[in-house]
């Protein structure tokens, strides 16, 4: 789901945009350093996000008119590039994506980034910290960081978006919680499957594309996969 600028007060849109600019400025150095050292991973990530976001289901009429649903994919990008670079890449790709609905909608860039990118990124960081406290096992990395983090990130994203839309009275309470939010439960399965499968593929074939994957931790000879 992405927000349309017409749903919100201009003051809220400007405040969100300024806040997001501050977040980007804070993460810029780390993001560009990571991107410079992993150009192929950046290209793969950009292609993946573009494909997922533009394969969306838009609702043209009825009580949910204006809403659109798509997989997020940002969980895998965080595993590949780290959180700062994922936030920057996601923001750059959001500009043409939300601008497709009209240049006036670009005012919603800050809100869209805060609610589409940040919840899933935060969940990924949390799950990686949990995984770091568990045994160094490949399946823990793949299942926890790939599958479960992606599903949880989708659900948290949906929850945050619906709460905001209810707060600003963009849609009625009943429509949001009985029609809009349940869709995120369905999307979480697809999100978990795609993120998890590609995480497993990259671990097996291209671990160098995953900056969060520590060879010294997971590929030592005494770490048995099935242990």
Protein Blocks (a to p, Z undefined) as FASTA:
>chain_A
ZZdfklpcfklmmmmmmmmmmmmmmmmmmmmmmmmmmmmlmmmmmmmmmmmmmmccddfe
djlgoiacddeklmmmmmmnojklmmmmmmmmmmmmmmmnojklmmmmmmmmmmmmmmmm
mmmmmmmmmmmmmccdfklmmmmmmmmmmmmmmmmmmmmmmmmmmmnomacfklmmmmmm
mmmmmmmmmmmmmmmmmmmmmmmmmmmlmmkbcfklmmgfklcfkZZ
